Amino acid sequence: MNPRKRLILTFLSVCCLLVMGLIRSCGERKPEGEMIDIKQRMDLTSSLVRKFGEENRDRIEIGVKQVSDFWRAEDGTASVLKQFCKDNFITEQTELLTAFEHIEKTFETMGGVIVELNRDLKWYMDVPTGPILPVDYLLANFNLGNHVEDDLYATKIAFFVLLNYKVYSLDEVLDEGSNWDRQKWAEVRLAQKFTSRVPSQFSQKRYEAYNLAENYISNYNIHMHNLLTEDGQRLFQQGLKLISHWGLRDELKAQYPLTDGFERQKMIYEVMLKIINQDIPQVVIDNPEVDWNVAKNSVSGASSDNSREPDTRFARWLGVCHGEKACDPYYLVSKSHIDRRFNEEREIPEDIVRQLFVDLLSAPELKQTAQLIAKRLGRDLEPFDIWYNQFRAKSKYTEAELDRITQTKFPTAESFKMQLPEILMKLGFDRNTANFLQTKIEVDPARGSGHAMGAARRSDNAHLRTRVAEGGMDYKGFNIAMHELGHNVEQVLTLNKVDHTIMQGVPNTAFTEAFAFVFQKRDLDVLSLTEKDPQSEYLNYLNELWQTCEIAAVALVDMDAWHWLYAHPEATPAEFKKAVLDISREVWNEYYYPVIGKKDSEILAIYSHMIDNGLYLPDYPLGHLISFQIEQYIKGKNLAKEMERMCIQGRISPIYWMKGAVGAELSAEPMILAAREALKKLQ
């Protein structure tokens, strides 16, 4: 998207947010009943200062404002609020520390139980236990956590935290965080748990919207043997079922080493475009009973219904957006899902994230890498070559041979679990740590593409999920399992070995993705199949640049689509589809048309995370950048020891985490410089 269009889109989005803010300030959605006004707030502050002393004025002013921002009529009258503040404001530091310890311990138990319950409620949707029953959808929609926030306010636990601990904005965190000790960071993270008070009916609707989108994506399979060329030929083996987009993309990648793979790649690309445009016949989705002539877009077999999918893809995405926007008025700091994703969850401002991606996509090394790819392929590049993956040193093993190796080694999910110590020791973990990690990670077969589900209390275990067919775990499943194992190891370390459980985790999702990438690229090492190649390091640099640029462009589409959604709150699925297609073409034409030479491709809109994960995709390119800097730092060092050292920093802000981990800020420059060096060496 060119700068002028992006500026207009951002302006419209801001205008929309300002209007929403004006509506909120005028009283829409304000609960009925007595609310504290500014004079009452000032009187209460003065009263507390008289009781607790002038030296506590700053804390009192902050606490009273934070409490009154969320106090509702059902919480009590102004006099009840006044008495609550007098009874619960703490000045003695020893008492405040003890209160924090009690809250932290209780929150670990409460959060952990909710995670475990939600995992059980969604078990039949996530794990292939048999056909999904109607009741399974009902169970998956039940979420006890939707009422926890209400109860924490109703019992006034939330108000106790807001009264005694300051909620810091992102600017304040960036300005002051370098001076905080571990206890201060933990207190900041505690306060940040109460930056919203979303009524349970809105929280539940949002949860259901995400759940509906996730179910839609998890069951979006294409039966590849049923795809026909224009003259009726089948290009794929029987029984091959691929989920969109991950399975389709990975199968396209698997065709590069094959002499006859180009035709299959072109067919997969056409399938992807039909999914994006919603030209795909509804009947072919997850249906092995019909054949689909992709070129003619006609169906035959058990059904000849060519009716296209009715923009369901964009309806599900809209549903997630509507769920988030309904909750917007009930947040203290960030008033839109966009701001929450960047300023609160990632703690990296959107303009910085965008610039990181633009730096990568605008680097001349990207076009030079494309020219090298075209030379290696012996043909002009196609849009789907954004997924070119042959920079890894040539392996003597074909995909089929790798499948046989992994299927023999890991016939079941349980067999992967049993071999975790062996896998982890090959990555550098000592036996004691590897055995400990095995006890904290469960392995389940996945109905969808696979994912990692962390625990939230130390007595529970993380869960790793990947697809395991009847014949065993194929290479794609193993590669995914290694990615998820990176997540799981991070989840276990940052929960069980961090000093404060309130700080469990890493700064944001991009950091756990970074560790997942570190593990995933070592899959052949774990299988003892790595072959030394003097050029492998340089090839890897180009691979990193090519992969990261691809997902960075996708992330820009995701970001621009959400800005469009906020600027067009009444959009229909059809209107939104058109907007996403326009945005995809604009981002493509700005960054990839000069690189690949083909114009107006919409392929960047294929990612399923756009539909079911609400502005998640920027975490992937950020994860690649973080992963690259970590890889550069640990070169010649022990991966396991360095990973543990980095992980036990816990969930401090990214700027401080990166400095503590690798001694430098997050930047695209190291990856670009490495690619530049590689191009010189390889050319």
C-alpha positions as CSV (number, residue, x, y, z in Angstrom):
1,M,0.0,0.0,0.0
2,N,1.5,3.4,-0.9
3,P,2.1,5.9,1.9
4,R,-0.7,8.3,0.8
5,K,-3.3,5.5,0.9
6,R,-1.9,4.2,4.2
7,L,-2.1,7.7,5.7
8,I,-5.7,8.1,4.5
9,L,-6.6,4.7,6.0
10,T,-4.9,5.5,9.3
11,F,-6.7,8.9,9.4
12,L,-10.1,7.3,8.9
13,S,-9.3,4.7,11.5
14,V,-8.3,7.4,14.0
15,C,-11.4,9.4,13.2
16,C,-13.5,6.3,13.9
17,L,-11.8,5.8,17.2
18,L,-12.3,9.4,18.2
19,V,-16.0,9.2,17.4
20,M,-16.2,6.0,19.5
21,G,-14.4,7.8,22.3
22,L,-16.9,10.7,22.1
23,I,-19.8,8.3,22.3
24,R,-18.3,6.7,25.4
25,S,-17.7,10.1,27.0
26,C,-21.3,11.0,26.4
27,G,-22.4,8.1,28.5
28,E,-23.2,5.3,26.1
29,R,-23.0,1.9,27.8
30,K,-22.5,3.6,31.2
31,P,-24.2,1.4,33.8
32,E,-27.2,3.0,35.5
33,G,-26.7,4.2,39.1
34,E,-24.6,6.5,41.1
35,M,-21.1,7.1,39.7
36,I,-18.3,9.1,41.3
37,D,-17.8,12.6,39.7
38,I,-14.6,14.7,39.6
39,K,-15.5,16.7,42.7
40,Q,-16.2,13.5,44.7
41,R,-12.9,12.1,43.5
42,M,-11.0,15.2,44.6
43,D,-12.7,15.2,48.0
44,L,-11.9,11.5,48.4
45,T,-8.2,12.1,47.5
46,S,-8.0,15.0,50.0
47,S,-9.6,12.8,52.7
48,L,-7.1,10.0,52.1
49,V,-4.1,12.4,52.1
50,R,-5.3,13.8,55.5
51,K,-5.4,10.2,56.8
52,F,-2.3,8.8,55.3
53,G,0.0,11.8,54.9
54,E,1.2,14.2,52.2
55,E,4.1,11.8,51.4
56,N,1.5,9.4,49.9
57,R,-0.3,12.0,47.8
58,D,1.0,10.7,44.4
59,R,0.1,7.1,45.1
60,I,-3.3,8.2,46.5
61,E,-4.2,10.3,43.4
62,I,-3.2,7.5,41.1
63,G,-5.1,4.8,43.1
64,V,-8.3,6.8,43.5
65,K,-8.4,7.7,39.8
66,Q,-7.8,4.1,38.8
67,V,-10.5,2.7,41.1
68,S,-13.1,5.4,40.2
69,D,-12.5,4.8,36.4
70,F,-13.9,1.3,36.9
71,W,-16.3,1.8,39.8
72,R,-19.9,1.2,38.8
73,A,-23.2,1.8,40.5
74,E,-23.5,-1.9,41.4
75,D,-20.2,-1.7,43.3
76,G,-21.7,0.7,45.8
77,T,-22.4,4.4,46.5
78,A,-19.7,7.1,46.7
79,S,-19.6,6.6,50.4
80,V,-19.0,2.9,50.0
81,L,-16.1,3.8,47.6
82,K,-14.7,6.2,50.1
83,Q,-14.8,3.7,52.9
84,F,-13.2,1.0,50.7
85,C,-10.3,3.3,49.9
86,K,-9.8,4.2,53.5
87,D,-9.8,0.5,54.6
88,N,-7.6,-0.8,51.8
89,F,-5.0,1.7,51.0
90,I,-1.6,0.4,52.3
91,T,1.3,2.6,53.2
92,E,3.5,0.1,55.0
93,Q,5.8,-1.5,52.4
94,T,6.2,-4.8,54.3
95,E,2.4,-5.2,54.4
96,L,2.2,-4.3,50.7
97,L,4.8,-6.9,49.8
98,T,2.9,-9.6,51.8
99,A,-0.3,-8.6,50.1
100,F,1.4,-9.0,46.7
101,E,2.7,-12.4,47.6
102,H,-0.8,-13.6,48.6
103,I,-2.4,-12.3,45.4
104,E,0.4,-13.8,43.2
105,K,0.0,-17.3,44.7
106,T,-3.8,-17.1,44.5
107,F,-3.7,-15.8,40.9
108,E,-1.4,-18.7,39.8
109,T,-4.0,-21.2,41.1
110,M,-6.9,-19.4,39.7
111,G,-5.4,-18.8,36.2
112,G,-4.1,-22.4,36.1
113,V,-7.4,-24.0,36.9
114,I,-9.1,-21.9,34.1
115,V,-6.5,-22.9,31.6
116,E,-6.9,-26.6,32.5
117,L,-10.7,-26.4,32.4
118,N,-10.7,-24.6,29.0
119,R,-8.3,-27.2,27.6
120,D,-10.7,-30.0,28.7
121,L,-13.7,-28.2,27.4
122,K,-12.1,-27.9,23.9
123,W,-10.5,-31.3,24.0
124,Y,-12.9,-32.9,21.5
125,M,-12.6,-30.0,19.1
126,D,-8.8,-29.9,19.2
127,V,-7.8,-33.6,19.5
128,P,-9.0,-36.2,16.9
129,T,-11.0,-38.4,19.2
130,G,-13.7,-39.2,16.6
131,P,-16.5,-37.2,14.9
132,I,-17.2,-33.8,16.4
133,L,-20.6,-34.0,18.1
134,P,-23.1,-31.0,18.4
135,V,-22.5,-31.0,22.1
136,D,-18.8,-30.5,21.6
137,Y,-19.4,-27.1,20.1
138,L,-21.4,-26.2,23.1
139,L,-18.7,-27.4,25.5
140,A,-16.1,-25.5,23.6
141,N,-18.1,-22.2,23.9
142,F,-18.3,-22.5,27.7
143,N,-15.6,-20.4,29.3
144,L,-15.5,-20.0,33.0
145,G,-12.9,-17.3,32.6
146,N,-15.4,-14.9,31.1
147,H,-16.9,-14.4,34.5
148,V,-13.6,-14.2,36.5
149,E,-13.0,-10.5,35.7
150,D,-16.5,-9.7,36.8
151,D,-16.1,-11.6,40.0
152,L,-12.7,-10.0,40.8
153,Y,-14.4,-6.6,40.5
154,A,-17.5,-7.7,42.4
155,T,-15.4,-9.0,45.3
156,K,-13.2,-5.8,45.0
157,I,-10.0,-7.7,44.6
158,A,-9.4,-5.8,41.4
159,F,-10.1,-2.5,43.2
160,F,-7.5,-3.4,45.8
161,V,-4.9,-3.8,43.1
162,L,-5.9,-0.6,41.3
163,L,-5.8,1.3,44.6
164,N,-2.4,0.2,45.6
165,Y,-0.5,-0.5,42.3
166,K,-0.1,1.9,39.4
167,V,-1.1,0.9,35.8
168,Y,1.8,2.2,33.6
169,S,1.3,3.2,30.0
170,L,3.7,1.9,27.4
171,D,5.5,5.3,27.3
172,E,6.0,5.2,31.0
173,V,7.3,1.6,30.9
174,L,9.8,2.5,28.2
175,D,10.9,5.6,30.1
176,E,11.2,4.2,33.5
177,G,11.6,0.4,33.2
178,S,15.3,0.4,33.1
179,N,15.4,1.5,36.8
180,W,12.9,-1.2,38.0
181,D,13.9,-4.2,40.1
182,R,12.3,-7.6,39.8
183,Q,9.7,-6.9,42.5
184,K,8.7,-3.6,40.8
185,W,8.3,-5.4,37.4
186,A,6.1,-8.0,39.1
187,E,3.9,-5.3,40.6
188,V,3.6,-3.6,37.3
189,R,2.5,-6.8,35.7
190,L,0.0,-7.4,38.5
191,A,-1.6,-3.9,37.9
192,Q,-1.7,-4.5,34.1
193,K,-4.1,-7.4,34.7
194,F,-6.8,-4.8,35.5
195,T,-6.7,-2.4,32.5
196,S,-10.2,-3.5,31.5
197,R,-13.6,-4.3,32.9
198,V,-15.4,-6.1,30.1
199,P,-18.9,-7.2,31.1
200,S,-19.2,-11.0,30.8
201,Q,-21.9,-10.9,28.1
202,F,-19.4,-9.0,25.8
203,S,-16.5,-11.2,26.8
204,Q,-18.5,-14.3,26.1
205,K,-19.5,-13.1,22.7
206,R,-15.9,-12.3,21.8
207,Y,-14.8,-15.8,23.0
208,E,-17.5,-17.4,20.9
209,A,-16.5,-15.4,17.8
210,Y,-12.9,-16.6,18.2
211,N,-14.1,-20.1,18.8
212,L,-16.3,-20.1,15.7
213,A,-13.4,-18.8,13.6
214,E,-11.0,-21.4,15.0
215,N,-13.5,-24.2,14.3
216,Y,-13.9,-23.0,10.8
217,I,-10.2,-22.9,10.1
218,S,-9.5,-26.3,11.9
219,N,-11.8,-28.1,9.6
220,Y,-10.9,-26.4,6.3
221,N,-9.3,-29.3,4.6
222,I,-8.7,-29.9,0.9
223,H,-8.6,-33.6,-0.4
224,M,-5.8,-33.3,-2.9
225,H,-6.3,-36.5,-4.8
226,N,-9.7,-35.2,-5.8
227,L,-8.3,-32.2,-7.6
228,L,-8.3,-32.5,-11.4
229,T,-6.3,-30.6,-14.0
230,E,-8.2,-29.0,-16.9
231,D,-7.9,-32.3,-18.9
232,G,-9.0,-34.4,-15.9
233,Q,-5.6,-35.6,-14.6
234,R,-4.9,-36.2,-10.9
235,L,-1.6,-34.8,-9.6
236,F,-1.6,-35.8,-6.0
237,Q,-1.6,-39.2,-4.2
238,Q,-4.7,-40.7,-2.8
239,G,-5.5,-39.9,0.9
240,L,-3.6,-36.6,1.0
241,K,-5.7,-34.2,3.0
242,L,-4.3,-30.7,3.6
243,I,-5.5,-28.0,5.9
244,S,-5.6,-24.4,4.6
245,H,-3.3,-22.6,4.6
246,W,-0.5,-24.5,6.4
247,G,-0.9,-27.8,4.7
248,L,-1.3,-26.4,1.3
249,R,1.7,-24.1,1.7
250,D,3.9,-26.9,3.1
251,E,2.9,-29.2,0.2
252,L,3.8,-26.5,-2.3
253,K,7.2,-26.2,-0.6
254,A,7.7,-29.9,-0.8
255,Q,7.5,-29.8,-4.6
256,Y,10.6,-27.7,-5.1
257,P,13.1,-30.7,-5.1
258,L,10.9,-32.7,-7.6
259,T,11.4,-32.5,-11.3
260,D,7.6,-32.6,-11.9
261,G,6.6,-30.4,-9.0
262,F,6.0,-27.1,-10.9
263,E,2.5,-28.2,-12.1
264,R,1.5,-29.2,-8.6
265,Q,2.7,-25.9,-7.3
266,K,0.6,-24.0,-9.9
267,M,-2.5,-26.0,-8.9
268,I,-2.0,-25.3,-5.2
269,Y,-1.6,-21.6,-6.0
270,E,-4.9,-21.6,-7.9
271,V,-6.6,-23.4,-5.0
272,M,-5.3,-20.7,-2.6
273,L,-6.5,-17.9,-4.8
274,K,-10.0,-19.5,-5.0
275,I,-10.1,-19.8,-1.2
276,I,-9.0,-16.1,-0.8
277,N,-11.6,-14.9,-3.4
278,Q,-14.2,-17.3,-2.1
279,D,-14.6,-18.8,-5.5
280,I,-14.0,-22.3,-4.1
281,P,-17.1,-24.5,-4.4
282,Q,-18.6,-25.0,-0.9
283,V,-19.0,-28.7,-1.4
284,V,-15.3,-29.5,-1.9
285,I,-14.3,-28.2,1.5
286,D,-13.3,-31.2,3.7
287,N,-15.2,-33.5,1.4
288,P,-13.5,-36.6,-0.1
289,E,-16.7,-37.6,-2.1
290,V,-16.4,-35.1,-4.9
291,D,-13.8,-34.3,-7.6
292,W,-12.9,-30.7,-8.4
293,N,-11.6,-29.5,-11.7
294,V,-9.7,-26.5,-10.4
295,A,-9.1,-24.8,-13.8
296,K,-12.8,-25.1,-14.8
297,N,-13.9,-24.6,-11.2
298,S,-16.5,-27.4,-11.7
299,V,-17.5,-30.3,-9.4
300,S,-18.4,-33.9,-10.1
301,G,-19.0,-37.1,-8.2
302,A,-21.4,-37.4,-5.3
303,S,-22.4,-33.8,-5.9
304,S,-22.3,-31.5,-8.9
305,D,-23.2,-28.4,-6.9
306,N,-20.8,-25.6,-8.0
307,S,-22.1,-23.0,-5.5
308,R,-19.2,-21.0,-4.1
309,E,-18.4,-20.6,-0.5
310,P,-20.6,-17.6,0.6
311,D,-17.8,-15.3,1.9
312,T,-17.7,-17.4,5.1
313,R,-14.0,-16.6,5.5
314,F,-14.6,-12.9,5.8
315,A,-17.7,-13.3,7.9
316,R,-15.7,-15.2,10.5
317,W,-13.0,-12.5,10.4
318,L,-15.7,-9.9,10.8
319,G,-17.2,-11.8,13.7
320,V,-13.8,-11.6,15.6
321,C,-13.6,-7.9,14.8
322,H,-17.1,-7.2,16.1
323,G,-16.3,-9.2,19.2
324,E,-13.3,-7.1,19.9
325,K,-14.9,-3.8,19.1
326,A,-17.8,-4.5,21.4
327,C,-15.3,-4.8,24.3
328,D,-13.3,-1.6,23.3
329,P,-15.2,0.8,25.6
330,Y,-14.3,-1.2,28.7
331,Y,-10.5,-0.8,28.5
332,L,-8.6,1.8,30.6
333,V,-5.5,2.5,28.4
334,S,-5.9,1.1,24.9
335,K,-9.3,1.8,23.3
336,S,-9.0,-0.4,20.2
337,H,-7.9,-4.0,19.6
338,I,-5.1,-2.6,17.4
339,D,-3.7,-0.6,20.3
340,R,-4.1,-3.4,22.7
341,R,-2.2,-5.8,20.4
342,F,0.8,-3.4,19.9
343,N,0.9,-1.2,23.1
344,E,-0.2,-3.7,25.7
345,E,0.4,-7.2,24.4
346,R,3.5,-6.7,22.3
347,E,4.7,-3.5,24.1
348,I,6.2,-2.4,20.8
349,P,4.5,0.6,19.2
350,E,2.9,-0.1,15.8
351,D,4.9,2.4,13.9
352,I,8.1,0.8,15.1
353,V,6.8,-2.7,14.1
354,R,5.7,-1.4,10.7
355,Q,9.1,0.2,10.1
356,L,10.9,-3.0,10.9
357,F,8.9,-4.8,8.2
358,V,9.3,-2.0,5.7
359,D,13.1,-2.0,6.3
360,L,13.2,-5.7,5.4
361,L,10.9,-5.5,2.4
362,S,12.7,-2.4,1.0
363,A,16.2,-3.8,1.4
364,P,17.9,-4.3,-2.0
365,E,19.1,-7.6,-0.8
366,L,15.6,-9.0,-1.2
367,K,15.6,-8.4,-4.9
368,Q,19.1,-9.8,-5.2
369,T,18.0,-12.9,-3.4
370,A,15.1,-13.2,-5.8
371,Q,17.5,-13.1,-8.7
372,L,19.5,-15.9,-7.2
373,I,16.4,-18.0,-6.6
374,A,15.4,-17.5,-10.3
375,K,18.8,-18.6,-11.3
376,R,18.7,-21.7,-9.1
377,L,15.2,-22.6,-10.4
378,G,16.1,-22.0,-14.0
379,R,12.9,-20.0,-14.6
380,D,11.1,-16.7,-14.0
381,L,9.7,-16.4,-10.5
382,E,6.0,-17.0,-9.8
383,P,4.1,-15.3,-6.9
384,F,4.1,-18.6,-4.9
385,D,7.9,-18.5,-4.9
386,I,7.6,-16.4,-1.8
387,W,7.7,-19.8,-0.2
388,Y,10.9,-21.0,-1.9
389,N,12.7,-23.1,0.7
390,Q,15.7,-24.6,-1.0
391,F,18.4,-22.5,0.5
392,R,19.0,-25.2,3.0
393,A,22.0,-27.3,2.1
394,K,20.9,-30.0,-0.3
395,S,19.9,-33.2,1.5
396,K,20.3,-36.7,0.2
397,Y,16.9,-37.4,1.6
398,T,13.6,-36.9,-0.3
399,E,10.4,-35.8,1.5
400,A,9.1,-39.4,1.1
401,E,12.3,-40.8,2.7
402,L,12.0,-38.3,5.6
403,D,8.4,-39.4,6.0
404,R,9.4,-43.0,6.4
405,I,12.1,-42.1,8.9
406,T,9.8,-40.0,11.1
407,Q,6.9,-42.4,10.8
408,T,9.1,-45.3,11.9
409,K,10.7,-43.3,14.8
410,F,7.4,-41.7,15.9
411,P,4.5,-44.0,15.2
412,T,2.3,-42.2,17.8
413,A,2.1,-39.0,19.7
414,E,3.1,-40.9,22.9
415,S,6.3,-42.2,21.2
416,F,7.3,-38.6,20.6
417,K,6.7,-37.8,24.3
418,M,8.8,-40.8,25.3
419,Q,11.7,-39.6,23.2
420,L,11.7,-36.0,24.4
421,P,14.8,-36.4,26.6
422,E,16.8,-37.8,23.6
423,I,15.5,-34.9,21.4
424,L,16.3,-32.3,24.0
425,M,19.8,-33.6,24.8
426,K,20.6,-33.4,21.1
427,L,19.7,-29.7,21.4
428,G,22.2,-29.2,24.2
429,F,20.1,-29.8,27.4
430,D,21.7,-31.9,30.1
431,R,20.0,-35.1,31.1
432,N,18.4,-33.7,34.3
433,T,16.9,-30.7,32.6
434,A,15.7,-32.9,29.6
435,N,14.1,-35.3,32.0
436,F,12.4,-32.5,33.9
437,L,11.1,-30.9,30.7
438,Q,9.6,-34.3,29.6
439,T,7.7,-34.5,32.9
440,K,6.2,-31.1,32.2
441,I,5.2,-31.6,28.5
442,E,2.3,-33.8,27.3
443,V,2.0,-34.7,23.6
444,D,-1.4,-35.0,21.9
445,P,-2.4,-35.6,18.3
446,A,-4.0,-32.6,16.7
447,R,-7.2,-32.3,14.7
448,G,-5.9,-29.0,13.2
449,S,-2.4,-28.1,12.2
450,G,-0.8,-28.3,15.6
451,H,-0.2,-25.9,18.4
452,A,1.4,-25.5,21.9
453,M,-0.7,-24.9,24.9
454,G,1.2,-23.7,28.0
455,A,0.2,-24.3,31.6
456,A,-0.5,-21.4,34.0
457,R,0.4,-23.0,37.3
458,R,3.4,-25.1,38.2
459,S,1.5,-28.2,39.1
460,D,0.1,-28.5,35.5
461,N,1.8,-29.4,32.3
462,A,2.2,-27.8,28.9
463,H,0.6,-29.6,25.9
464,L,2.3,-30.1,22.5
465,R,0.0,-31.0,19.5
466,T,0.8,-32.0,16.0
467,R,-0.9,-34.1,13.3
468,V,-0.2,-37.8,13.6
469,A,-1.6,-40.0,10.8
470,E,-2.5,-43.7,11.2
471,G,0.9,-44.6,9.7
472,G,2.8,-42.4,12.1
473,M,4.1,-38.8,12.3
474,D,5.2,-37.7,8.8
475,Y,8.0,-35.3,8.3
476,K,5.7,-32.3,8.1
477,G,4.1,-33.3,11.4
478,F,7.6,-33.8,13.0
479,N,8.7,-30.4,11.7
480,I,5.6,-28.8,13.3
481,A,6.2,-30.8,16.5
482,M,9.7,-29.3,16.7
483,H,8.3,-25.8,16.3
484,E,5.7,-26.5,19.0
485,L,8.4,-28.0,21.3
486,G,10.3,-24.7,21.1
487,H,7.1,-23.1,22.4
488,N,6.6,-25.7,25.1
489,V,10.2,-25.5,26.5
490,E,9.9,-21.8,26.7
491,Q,6.5,-22.1,28.5
492,V,7.9,-24.6,31.0
493,L,11.0,-22.6,31.7
494,T,9.2,-19.2,32.0
495,L,6.6,-20.7,34.4
496,N,8.7,-23.1,36.6
497,K,12.0,-21.2,36.8
498,V,11.0,-17.6,36.9
499,D,11.1,-15.8,40.3
500,H,7.6,-14.4,40.1
501,T,4.7,-16.4,38.5
502,I,2.9,-13.2,37.8
503,M,5.8,-12.6,35.3
504,Q,5.6,-16.0,33.7
505,G,6.1,-16.1,29.9
506,V,8.1,-13.9,27.6
507,P,7.5,-10.3,26.6
508,N,5.0,-11.2,23.9
509,T,4.1,-13.9,21.4
510,A,6.9,-13.0,19.0
511,F,9.5,-14.1,21.6
512,T,8.0,-17.5,22.0
513,E,7.8,-17.8,18.2
514,A,11.5,-17.0,18.1
515,F,12.3,-20.0,20.3
516,A,10.0,-22.1,18.2
517,F,11.9,-21.2,15.1
518,V,15.2,-22.0,16.8
519,F,14.0,-25.5,17.5
520,Q,12.3,-26.0,14.2
521,K,15.3,-25.3,12.1
522,R,17.2,-28.0,14.0
523,D,14.8,-30.8,13.1
524,L,17.3,-32.6,11.0
525,D,19.9,-32.3,13.7
526,V,17.5,-34.1,16.0
527,L,17.2,-36.9,13.4
528,S,21.0,-37.0,13.0
529,L,20.6,-36.3,9.3
530,T,22.4,-33.0,9.1
531,E,25.0,-32.9,6.4
532,K,27.9,-30.4,6.7
533,D,28.1,-27.9,3.9
534,P,30.6,-25.0,3.9
535,Q,28.0,-22.8,2.3
536,S,25.2,-23.7,4.7
537,E,25.6,-20.7,6.9
538,Y,25.3,-18.3,4.0
539,L,22.4,-20.2,2.5
540,N,20.7,-20.0,5.9
541,Y,21.1,-16.2,6.0
542,L,19.3,-15.9,2.6
543,N,16.6,-18.3,3.8
544,E,16.0,-16.2,6.9
545,L,15.7,-13.0,4.9
546,W,13.4,-14.6,2.3
547,Q,11.1,-16.3,4.9
548,T,10.9,-13.2,7.1
549,C,10.1,-10.9,4.2
550,E,7.3,-13.2,3.1
551,I,5.6,-13.2,6.5
552,A,6.3,-9.5,7.0
553,A,4.3,-8.7,3.9
554,V,1.5,-10.9,5.1
555,A,1.6,-9.1,8.5
556,L,1.3,-5.7,6.7
557,V,-1.9,-7.0,5.0
558,D,-3.2,-8.1,8.4
559,M,-2.4,-4.8,10.0
560,D,-3.9,-2.7,7.2
561,A,-7.1,-4.9,7.1
562,W,-7.7,-4.2,10.8
563,H,-7.3,-0.4,10.2
564,W,-9.8,-0.7,7.4
565,L,-12.2,-2.6,9.7
566,Y,-12.1,0.1,12.3
567,A,-12.7,2.8,9.6
568,H,-15.7,0.8,8.2
569,P,-17.6,-0.5,11.2
570,E,-20.7,-1.4,9.2
571,A,-18.9,-3.4,6.5
572,T,-20.5,-6.6,5.1
573,P,-18.5,-9.7,4.4
574,A,-18.5,-9.0,0.7
575,E,-17.3,-5.4,1.2
576,F,-14.6,-6.6,3.6
577,K,-13.5,-9.3,1.1
578,K,-13.0,-6.6,-1.6
579,A,-11.0,-4.5,0.9
580,V,-8.7,-7.3,1.8
581,L,-8.1,-8.2,-1.8
582,D,-7.4,-4.6,-2.6
583,I,-5.0,-4.3,0.3
584,S,-3.3,-7.6,-0.6
585,R,-2.7,-6.4,-4.2
586,E,-1.4,-3.0,-3.0
587,V,1.1,-4.5,-0.5
588,W,2.2,-7.0,-3.1
589,N,2.6,-4.4,-5.8
590,E,4.6,-2.1,-3.5
591,Y,7.1,-4.7,-2.2
592,Y,6.9,-7.9,-4.3
593,Y,6.1,-6.8,-7.8
594,P,9.6,-5.1,-8.1
595,V,11.1,-8.3,-6.7
596,I,9.3,-11.1,-8.5
597,G,8.0,-9.2,-11.6
598,K,4.4,-10.4,-11.4
599,K,1.7,-7.8,-10.6
600,D,-1.6,-7.8,-8.6
601,S,-1.2,-11.1,-6.8
602,E,-3.6,-11.6,-3.8
603,I,-1.7,-14.5,-2.3
604,L,-0.6,-12.6,0.8
605,A,-4.2,-12.9,2.1
606,I,-4.2,-16.7,2.3
607,Y,-3.0,-17.0,5.9
608,S,-5.5,-18.6,8.2
609,H,-4.3,-16.8,11.3
610,M,-5.9,-13.6,9.8
611,I,-9.3,-15.2,10.3
612,D,-9.0,-16.8,13.8
613,N,-6.3,-15.0,15.7
614,G,-7.1,-11.3,15.6
615,L,-4.0,-9.4,14.4
616,Y,-1.6,-12.2,15.5
617,L,0.5,-12.3,12.3
618,P,3.0,-9.5,13.1
619,D,4.4,-11.8,15.8
620,Y,5.8,-14.1,13.2
621,P,8.2,-11.7,11.4
622,L,9.0,-10.2,14.8
623,G,9.8,-13.7,15.9
624,H,12.0,-14.3,13.0
625,L,14.0,-11.1,13.7
626,I,14.3,-12.0,17.4
627,S,15.2,-15.6,16.5
628,F,17.9,-14.4,14.2
629,Q,19.5,-12.1,16.8
630,I,19.3,-15.0,19.3
631,E,21.0,-17.3,16.8
632,Q,23.7,-14.8,16.1
633,Y,24.3,-14.4,19.8
634,I,24.4,-18.1,20.8
635,K,26.7,-19.1,17.9
636,G,29.5,-21.1,19.6
637,K,27.6,-21.2,22.8
638,N,25.3,-23.9,24.4
639,L,21.7,-23.3,23.2
640,A,20.1,-24.9,26.2
641,K,22.0,-22.8,28.8
642,E,21.5,-19.6,26.9
643,M,17.8,-20.3,26.4
644,E,17.2,-20.9,30.1
645,R,19.2,-17.7,31.0
646,M,17.1,-15.7,28.6
647,C,13.8,-17.3,29.6
648,I,14.1,-16.7,33.3
649,Q,14.0,-13.0,32.7
650,G,10.3,-13.5,32.4
651,R,7.8,-11.1,31.0
652,I,9.6,-7.8,31.1
653,S,9.3,-5.4,28.2
654,P,10.9,-6.3,24.9
655,I,13.4,-3.5,24.8
656,Y,14.9,-4.7,28.2
657,W,14.5,-8.4,27.5
658,M,16.5,-8.1,24.3
659,K,19.2,-6.1,25.9
660,G,19.4,-8.7,28.7
661,A,19.3,-11.6,26.3
662,V,21.6,-10.5,23.5
663,G,22.9,-7.1,24.5
664,A,21.2,-5.2,21.6
665,E,17.8,-3.8,20.7
666,L,15.5,-5.5,18.2
667,S,16.5,-4.5,14.7
668,A,16.2,-5.7,11.1
669,E,19.8,-4.6,10.4
670,P,21.5,-7.8,11.5
671,M,19.5,-9.9,9.1
672,I,20.0,-7.5,6.2
673,L,23.7,-7.3,6.8
674,A,24.0,-11.1,7.1
675,A,22.1,-11.5,3.8
676,R,24.4,-8.9,2.2
677,E,27.5,-10.9,3.3
678,A,25.9,-14.2,2.0
679,L,25.2,-12.7,-1.4
680,K,28.8,-11.6,-1.8
681,K,30.1,-15.1,-0.8
682,L,27.6,-17.1,-3.0
683,Q,27.9,-14.9,-6.1
